[in-house]
């Protein structure tokens, strides 16, 4: 960026800074949203609830199926991103 271009675009600096911050927030939110670790913890908690008798087999199976589907989707997404 040349001196003239830098001076002419100086009024846009706050906008570029705001855009950068928003990009960082979105990136972090996506990292957290697509992280499979919370789903694994939920599966472990679910199994604990079953073993402690707080839920029955039917409720366990339904919840486990949902969590396993979500985990499979997250892991497939990670594999697709790693392939690129």
SULFENVEN-V72200 format. One record per residue. OMEGA is omega as a letter, one per 40 degrees, with the letter a starting at -180 (none if undefined). Layout:
omega->OMEGA
omega->OMEGA
//
This chain:
omega->a
omega->a
omega->a
omega->i
omega->i
omega->i
omega->a
omega->a
omega->i
omega->i
omega->i
omega->a
omega->i
omega->i
omega->i
omega->i
omega->i
omega->i
omega->i
omega->i
omega->i
omega->i
omega->i
omega->i
omega->i
omega->i
omega->i
omega->i
omega->i
omega->i
omega->a
omega->a
omega->a
omega->i
omega->a
omega->a
omega->i
omega->i
omega->i
omega->i
omega->i
omega->i
omega->i
omega->i
omega->i
omega->i
omega->i
omega->i
omega->i
omega->a
omega->i
omega->i
omega->a
omega->i
omega->i
omega->a
omega->a
omega->i
omega->i
omega->a
omega->a
omega->a
omega->i
omega->i
omega->i
omega->a
omega->i
omega->i
omega->i
omega->i
omega->i
omega->i
omega->i
omega->a
omega->i
omega->i
omega->i
omega->i
omega->i
omega->i
omega->i
omega->a
omega->a
omega->none
//
